[in-house]
Amino acid sequence: MLKKLMVLLTLIALSASAVSAFSVSSKDVILVSDNCADQTAALEIANVLNATVVTTAWGIYNESIVENIKSLNPDKVIIIGGSSAVVDDYVEALNNDGISVERIGGKTRYDTNANITLKFQSKFANTYGNTTICVVHGLDEASLNETATKVKYNHCLVILSNGTNLSVEPTKLHLKINKVEVIENPACPCNNSKVIARLTHKGFNVSVNSIPENKLKMIIQNRIRHMDMKIKMLKRRGIDTTELEVKLNEANELMSQNKYKEAYKTVLQLEGEQMALVKLKLHANGHGHAKLKTNMTLNTETNSSSGAHANGKASVHVKAHAKTNSNANSDNNFTNANANASVSISTNGGMSSSQ
């Protein structure tokens, strides 16, 4: 009887030890900006690492984010995106608290997507099995929003397109690709026909998924609400947001008139101008803190087409001339110091982006 009791106690002790070991197992936190392209990449990694995703506003340091991460007691923090998206202040703060940090990014969102896809492809293969690849235009926020839901539930991996090239060619991946799904947005003048033709020619099972109008409306409304919050955040930091508020009101007015295509173009312009303002005002000293320089000026040009040109090309074009001393890389296609930054989407499949 005593022998049986000893065996039972030993088994209980082993079980308790196993539970304890499991409870303190290593865990990762993924820190990413609210850039939609980087968010989809963060969700992909979270799926394979069983990690927690924490989001920060693009280009802005927030101490409460650091406190949130510390409360999760991570063994490691993986930062997705460049230092313009997730500022280096986070790295410094986390390192000071003894937390290991790894940044995975690139000069553009396309580079970030490629680096993550290649780095984690073996883990993706184990998690996803027969994979569906979602191809999304890297500057089409609505399509990226739509795709994020698919990624969250392990339904696909994302490769970014600029209308002509892909961030990663599927043929170079060691994955079992079941099909390729191209996500299209009827409000975006993006042309994926070249990409579709090339993938089909290479033997992939390609389908096109166009976002329904009712869902597109909801996505645009969410983007407008998101921009409203970001504008209020800048105002609390003492930044003049008058021009952004005018653009926000314009987007709301267009939505009330059911002019979704025009509203979406306006939202894209608004997001570009807001990022330029963040770089100008908050990155003046190379950081994401609210270090303002009152003698700085922002000269923003916007040029959007409301319809097709004579040659059949429609475009959305945002330019920002930011006189700033920041030389950090940007995953949002804005340039370094004293250079013109531009983001352009056109129906001929081109994309201009100076880095």
ZIJO-V229253 format. One line per field, one symbol per residue. burial: b if it has 9 or more other ideal C-beta (glycine too) atoms within 8 Angstrom, else e. Layout:
# ZIJO-V229253
burial=???
This chain:
# ZIJO-V229253
burial=eeeeeeeeeeeeeeeeeeeeeeeeeebbbbbbbbbbbbbbbbbbbbbbbebbbbebbbbbbeeebbebbbebebebbbbbbbbbbbbbbbbebbbeeebebebbbbebbbbbbbbbbbebbebbbebbeebbbbbbbbbbbbbbbbbbebbeeeebbbbbbbbbebbbebeebebebebbbbbbbbbbbbbbebbbeebbeeebebebeebeeebbbebbbbbbebbbebbebbbebebebeebbebbebbbebbeeeebebbbbbbbbbbbbbbbbbbbbbbbebbbeeebeeebebebebebbeeeeeeebbbbbbbbbbebebebbbbbbbebeeeebbbbbbbebbbebbb
